[in-house]
C-alpha cells in the first residue's frame, strides 16, 4: 500500500500562491490516478484535481484556471500549484492515490 505525505501548506493572503507537494512511498505511483481533495471546517471533503498516468488532468470548477496539478514519476511525487488564492480555498488539503490511500493532510489558510 502506498504511503502519502503532504507538505507546503501555510498561511497566505488573498491573491497569493502556494505549492503543495505529495511524496509517495511504498509503491510506484506512475500508473496511479493521483488526486488532491480538500475539506473545510464543517464541510465534506471535496474533489480539487486529479491527474492520470498519461498526464491528463481534471479540475473542480471552483479552482479551474487557478490551480495546476502535476506529477514527477521519477521522484514519485505529485504537486498542486495554487495561484490567485481566495479565502474560500481555506481547508485541509489531502493527497489521494488511486482512490484508496490518503495522506494526513496539510492546512491551507487564506486571509482576506
C-alpha positions in Angstrom: 0.0 0.0 0.0 1.3 3.4 -0.8 2.0 6.0 1.9 1.5 9.6 1.2 2.9 12.7 2.9 1.7 16.2 2.0 3.7 19.4 2.6 3.7 23.0 1.6 0.6 24.3 3.3 0.6 27.6 5.3 -1.0 31.0 5.7 -1.2 33.3 2.7 -3.0 36.5 1.9 -5.8 36.6 -0.7 -4.4 36.7 -4.2 -1.2 34.8 -3.1 0.2 31.5 -4.1 1.2 28.2 -2.5 2.6 25.0 -3.9 1.6 21.7 -2.2 3.6 18.6 -2.6 2.8 14.9 -2.0 5.6 12.4 -1.6 4.7 8.8 -2.1 6.5 5.7 -0.8 5.8 2.0 -0.6 4.7 1.8 -4.2 5.4 3.3 -7.6 2.7 5.8 -8.5 3.3 6.3 -12.2 0.3 4.2 -13.1 -2.0 5.6 -10.5 -4.6 8.3 -10.7 -3.3 10.9 -8.3 -5.7 13.4 -6.8 -6.0 16.4 -4.4 -9.0 16.9 -2.2 -9.8 19.4 0.4 -12.0 19.7 3.5 -13.1 23.0 5.0 -14.4 23.2 8.6 -17.9 21.9 8.8 -18.0 20.7 5.2 -17.5 17.4 3.4 -14.3 16.5 1.7 -14.4 17.6 -1.9 -12.5 16.9 -5.1 -10.0 19.5 -6.3 -8.0 18.0 -9.1 -6.6 14.8 -10.4 -4.0 13.6 -12.9 -3.9 10.3 -14.6 -0.9 8.3 -15.6 -0.8 9.7 -19.1 -0.8 13.3 -17.7 -4.4 14.3 -18.5 -5.9 16.4 -15.8 -9.3 17.4 -14.4 -10.2 20.2 -12.0 -13.2 21.2 -10.0 -14.9 24.3 -11.5 -14.0 26.3 -8.4 -10.3 26.0 -9.0 -10.1 25.8 -12.8 -7.7 28.4 -14.2 -6.1 29.0 -10.8 -4.7 25.6 -9.7 -2.4 23.3 -11.6 -1.7 19.7 -10.8 1.4 17.9 -12.0 3.4 14.8 -11.3 7.0 13.7 -11.4 7.1 10.0 -11.8 10.8 9.9 -11.4 10.5 11.4 -7.9 7.2 9.7 -7.1 5.6 13.0 -6.3 2.5 15.0 -7.2 2.2 18.7 -6.8 -0.6 21.3 -6.7 0.3 24.9 -7.7 -2.3 27.2 -6.3 -2.5 30.8 -7.6 -4.9 33.6 -7.0 -5.9 32.1 -3.7 -9.2 33.1 -2.1 -10.4 32.9 1.4 -12.8 30.2 0.3 -9.8 28.0 -0.6 -9.1 27.6 3.1 -9.1 23.9 4.0 -7.1 20.9 4.8 -5.7 19.6 1.6 -5.3 15.8 1.1 -3.4 13.8 -1.5 -5.0 10.6 -2.8 -3.7 7.7 -4.7 -6.0 5.7 -7.0 -9.0 6.4 -4.8 -7.6 4.4 -1.9 -4.7 5.8 0.0 -4.8 9.2 1.8 -2.2 11.4 3.3 -2.5 13.1 6.6 -3.4 16.5 5.1 -1.8 19.9 5.1 -3.6 23.1 6.2 -4.0 26.0 3.8 -5.3 29.2 5.2 -6.1 32.2 3.0 -6.7 35.5 4.8 -8.8 38.3 3.3 
